């Protein structure tokens, strides 16, 4: 094929991509009107609830933080300060959990990107907590700040992603003590979506709140403007790092996404039922602590339970057992009237291949069908969360675009039934040229940015690119088109001044990453 023809076809593909919902759709809140999957019966939900109450009351949890122990003691819980262990009466826990809001609003720097949380809302958040960055140019290597900012730019450009996320990849070329400053300031300058930052201890979360005050004003608005993920150190423990973040965000009225991380067979008994009972006990204990700090503090009940691979001892993601846990976790969250967090692109593949795709489907579909409100890691994950892949980001974003289209629903009306067109064309004809088709052909179907629907010969002549190779071209094209969202120059200057000052103050300190 002549070079001119190849160039023309590439240009045509770029034009088709520009019309894809991934780029062309305006940012919009996603509603999931599907009846939520009820994988177990109400009676079985109550069995799990009762098992969780037994764990809280008779086994208890460690809280490795003096302020948390003091709060529990003052609330009437049984506390062993030497062992740093707490036994929680069900009445105390359930009364506290009932104070958490069923729905709330998460403010964004751009008001048009502010998010409703809970109810039938569905939020897709990007990759987080990854160590390595990967793409077809660099292979797999420790993440750098340039990778972090490039992921932020892609997040900003893809309207199927609703929130900036946090810890998109660890920037190893930035000192650990100041990474949070670089992450959040970059997120606030390169995107205008709702903000997240790691809830790792009191210093990081205090800096995050101070930076948000520079953007939203001091005092902060009544609705939250930032949030982070709180992981229980399963089994049955909250460490000082997580408690410090939880307490600081809760006291400031910001979002805590309380998420035990349980691998059945390692961090809980091997049965998924037992793992879920433990997950529920740990989650409720963290949610209750947030309400002790500030009644009404916004929280999201998080589930991150899956099985361990019994051959290697490694986490197994994208499994039927993980799908059970995802769906039943949502049922438990609804039982307590809480928004629910799941995960969307979990897999253990090492490249953006078929394994990555099918394991992701065993994660994202259960999350959506279960009525999940906040889907973390909805794009980009590889290698059990060790790696953030630029190609996988695009592959997953294509799936999110399909969910946006699918969940918008199907219209059945006189216009869409088009009985007059069926009569006009009659037996044996075709509908390509009818007024009905001509009026709707550009908008009726989802237009993919990634999928290749060429015939074999044309595909072969165009270079035989597979999905990962096409995704590689797309993320590069998107970065070339990126434009930073506007921000008040005074706010930008204040943010950069704060970061510069705090970097000097924190230099050399040992902070959590």
N, C-alpha and C positions, 0 to 999 in steps of 0.2 A: 504494500500500500504506500503511495507517495506520502512524503512528509506533510504536504499541504492538507491531505485528507485526514491524516491523524490529528493534526492541529485543529482542524475544523471540528472533528468529532469530540476532541477534548473540550473545546470551547462550548460545544452544544451540551456536553455533560455538566460543565460549570453552570451554564444557564439553567438547566433543569434543577441542579442543586439549589440555586438561588430561589427557586419557587417551592422548595420543600418546606413543610411545616417546621422543620428544625430551625430555619432562619426566617421564614416569611411570616409565620404566625406571630401576632402580638403576644406579649406576656399576659397570661391569664391564669386565674386561680382554677385549679382542677378539682372537679367534683366527681366523686365516685358514687353513682346512684344504684350500683348493683347491690342486691341483697347480700350481706356479708356471709361468707362461708361459715357454717356452723359444723365443725368437724366432729365435735363430741356433744353429747346431750347436756341439757341444763343440770341434770342430776350428776353427771360426771364433772362438770365445772365445779359443782359444790363439793364433790369429793376432793378435787385439787385444792379448793379453798380451805377445807377442813385440815387437810394435810399441811398446808402452809401455816395455818394457825397453830398447829401442833409444833411445828419447827420454831416459830417465833416464841411461843410460850414455854416450851419444855427444853429446847435445845439452845436457842438464842444465837446471837451474832456478836462478833468482835467489832468494836468501834475504836480505832486506834487514834483517838483525838480527845484531848482533855475537855474542850468545849462541848463536843458531842456528848461525852459521858455526863457532864454537868447538866446539859439540857435534858437528857433522859432521866436523870435522877430527880430533877425538879419537877418533871412531869409525872413522877410516880412509878417509873419503871424500876425493876429490880436490877441493880448495877453492882458488879464486882470491879471496883476501880483498879485493884492490883492486876487482875487478869484482863482488864479492859473489855469485859464481857457484859452483855445486856440481854435480859429476858424481857420480852414485850408482850403485855397482855393484849388480847385481841380487841377488847373494847377501846383501849387507848389508841391502838394502831388504826382501827377502822374509823374512829371519830376524827383522827387527824387526816386520814386519807380523804374523808368526805369533805374536807375544807378545800381541797385542790379543785381548781376550775375545770369543768368538763370541756370548755372551749375558751380560747383566748385569741388575741390578735398579736402577731409578731411584726413590729414596725420595720420597714426598710428605709434606707436613705432616700430612695425614690419612692414617694407615696404610692405610685402606681404598682409597685412591687411588694407592697405590704401583704402579709399572708394571714388568712384565717387558719387556726389550728384546732383540730377536733371535729366532731360531727362527721359529715361526709367529705371533708376536705382531704386532698391528697397532695403531699409535698414531696418532690424528688430532690434529694441532696446528693452532692458528688462524692467521689472517693475521699477517704480520710484515713489517717494513721499509717500510711504506707512509708516504707523505708527507701525503696529503689524506684527509679524512673526507668521507663523502657520505651523505645520506639525502634523502627526499622533502621534508623541512622546510627543511633548510639548503642544499640543492644540494651543490656541491663546494667545499670550502674547506680551507685548511691545518688540520691536526689540532690539537686542544687537549687539555689534560689531562682535561677532562670526557669527551671522546670515548674517551680511553684507559681511564678507569675504567668507562665504560659498556660497552665491549667486554669488560673483565674480568668484569663482572657477568654478561654474557650467556654468557661462557665457563664461569663457575661454574655457571650454571643448566642448561646443556645437557650432559647426561651422555654424549652421543655424542662430545663433545670430551674428550680425556683429559689434557691438559696445558695450563698457563696460557699458554704461548707467551712471546714477547718482542717488543718494538718493535711492538706491535699497530698503532700509528699514532704518528707523531712528534708530541709535544706542543709546539707552537711557542710556547706561552705560558710555558714553563719554560726556564730558561737551559740551554744545551747542556751546560755543565760538571756539572750536577746531575741531568740527566734520568734517568740510570740509577738514582739513589737513589730518585727518585719512582716510577719504573716498578716496581722490584722490591719496594719497601715496599708499594706499592698492591697488587701481585699477591699478596704474602704475607698481607695483611690482608683482601682482598676475595675471595680464593679459598683453597682448601686443597688444590689439585691440585699435581702436580709442577712445579717451578720452572725457568724459563729466564731468562737475561739475556744481553745482547749480549756477545760475547767480543771486545771492541774495546780492545785494549791492556792493559797491566798494571794500571793504576789502577782501571779499571772492574771488571775481573774480581777484583781483590783486595778491593774494596769488596763485591762480590757474595758472595764467600766469607766475609768477615767477618760480613755480615748473616745468612748461612745458619747460621753458628756460634751466633748469638743464638737461632735457632729450634731447631737440632738438637743444640747442645752443642759444646764445644771440648775435645778434638779432634772433628772431624766423624766420623760413622759410616764404616765401611769401604766401604759402598755409596755411590754418588754421590747428591747432593741437588740439583745444579744443572748446567746445561749451556748451551752456546751454539754458534752456527754459525760456522765458519771458512771463509771464501771465499778461494780462491786468486785472485790478481789476474791472471787469464788474459790472455795466454798465458804460462805457465811462470814464474810469479813469486808469491812470498809476501811481502807488505809487512810493515813493522815492526808495524803495528797488529794484523794478524791473527796474526803470530807471537807477539807479546806476550800476546794472549789465549789462544792455544793452549798456550804454555809454562806460563802461570799456572794454567789449569784442569787441565792434565795433571799438573803437579807436585802439585796438591791432590787428585788422583784423581777429578776431575769430568769431565763428558762433553764431548768435542769432536765436533761433527758436521762432518766435513771435506768441504766441498762446493765444488769448482770450478764457476764460472759461465761457461759457454762458449756463445757464439753462433756457430754454424757459418757461415762466410762472413765473419766479422769477427774473432773472437778465436781462430779455428782455420781450417784449410782448409775449404772449403765442404761437403765430403762428410761425412756423419754418421759414417762409419767412422773417418775421421781425427780428427774431433772427439772420438769416444769413446776412441780410443787416447790422445789428449792428456789427456782427463778422467781416465783411469785412471792415467796417469803422475803427474799433479798430485795426485790423491787419495792414491795410495800414498806419495808423498813426504811429504805432511802427516801421514798416519797413522804412518809410520815415525818422523818427528820426535817425535810424541807419545810413542812407545815409547822413544825415546832419553832423553827427559826422565824418564819413569817407566814401566818395563816393566809391562805389564798395565793401563795407563791405559785407561778405557773410551772407545771411539770408535765413530762410525757413519760408514760410507762413504756420502758424499752424491753424488747426481747431479743436476745442474741444467743440462743441455745441451739446447738447442733451436736452431732456425735463425733467422737474421736475415731480415727482409723485404727483398728485394733492390730493391724500388721506393722504400722510404723509409729504409732503414738501421736501422729500429727492430727491437726483439725481436719475434718472432712466437711466441705461446703458444697451446696447444691445437691443435697441428698433428700430422699423421701423423709427421713427422720427430721431433718431441718425444716422441711415443709410442714410436717405435723406441728413442730414447735412454733413455727411462725403463725399458723392459723389459730392454734389453741391459745397462744399468747394474746392474740387480738380478742378472743372470747373472754379471757380473764380481764383484760383492760376494760372491756365494755361492762363486765360485771361490777367494776368499781367506778364506772362513769368517768373514765380517763382517756385522753388521747393516747394513741399507740404508735410506737416506733418499731419498724422492722428494717430489713436490709434487702438490697435489690440486685446486686451483680456478684454475689458471693460465688467463688469457684476456687479450685486448687490447680487450675491449668497454668502452665509456664509461659504460654504464648497465646495470642488472640486467635485460637483455633476452634475446632468443633467442640472439644471438651469445655472450653471456656464458655461457648455459646449455650450448650445444653445444660450445663450446671447453673449458669445464670438464669435460664428459663425456669429451673426448679426453685429459684429464689424469688425472682421478680413476680411471676404469676401468682404463687401463693400469697405474696405480700399484698398484691392488688385485690385478689379474690377475698382475702380475709378482712378487708376494710381497713387496712393500715392507713394511718394519717400522715406519718413521716417516714419516708423510705430513705435511710442512709445508705451510702455506698451504691447509689443507683447507677453509677457509671465508673468505668476505669479500672476496676479491681482485677488483679491477677495474683496467683501464687498464694492463696489464702490470706490476702491482704498485705503481703510484703511488698508488692510491686504495683505501681500505678502506670498503666500503659496508655499512651496517646491513641494508639489504634483502637484499643478496647474501649476507650472513652467514646469514640465516634460510633462504633458498633452499638454500644449500649444506648447512646443518645438517639440513634435511629429507632430502637425499640421504644424509648420513651415517647418519641413522636407518634408512633403507632398507638400507644396507649392514649395519648391526647385525642387522637382521632376516634379510636374505638369507644372511649368513655363519653364522647360527645353525644353518642346515641344515634339511632336510626329514625329518620322521619318517615312516617307512613301517612300519606295524604293523597288527595286527588291528583295533586301535581306530581308527586313521586311515583304513584301507581301508573300514571301515564297510559291509561287505557286507550286514549285516542291514538297514541303512537302505535300501540300494539295492533289496533284495527287498521291504521293506515298502511303499515308495512306488510301485515298479513303473513301467511305461511311462506317460508322459503326466502324471505328478504333479509336485509340487515339494517341496523340502526345507526351506522356511523354518520350518515348525513342528515338525520332527522333534526328538526329545530330543537327538540328536547335534548338530544345529545350535544348538539353544537352549543347550546346555552350553558351546559353544565360540565363539559368534559374537563375543564381546567380545575374544577373545585370538587367534583363528586367523589373522587378517590384520593386516598393518601398518596402523595407523591414522594417517593423515597429519595434520600440524598445519597444513599450508599448502595442499595441493591442494584444488581446488574441484570437487566432483562433482555439483553441482546441475544440474537441467535448465536450458535456456536462459532460459525465462520467469522462473523463480525467481531465477536469477543476475542477470538484468536488473533485476528488481524490487528486489533487495538492493543495487544500486548499481553493477553491472557492473565490479567490481573485478578487475584483473588480478593476476598473481602478485606483482609488486613492491608494489602497493598493499596486498594482503593481508599481505605480509611486513612492511610498514611498521607495520600495526596490531599485529602479533604481537610485534615487538621492543619496542614501547612497553608492551604488556601484561606482557611478561616483566620489564622493568625495574621496573614498578610492583609486581611480586610478589617482587622480590629481597630476600633476607635474608642478611646477612653470616654466614659460618661462624664458629663459636666459636674463640677464641684466648686463650691464657693472658694475663691483663692485664699481668703482669710482662714477658712476651716482647714484647707490643705496645709497652709503654713503652720498653723497651730499643731496639727498632727505630726508634721515632720519635726517641729521643735521639740515636742513631747518625746518622740522616739529618740532623738539625738541626746536629750538630757538623760533619759532613763537608761540608754545604752551605756553612758558613762558611769552612772550610779550602780548599774548591775554588772559591770565588767568583772569577769572572774568569779562571780558567784556561782554556786551550784544550784541551779534551778531544775525543775522537772522539764523535760522536753515538751 
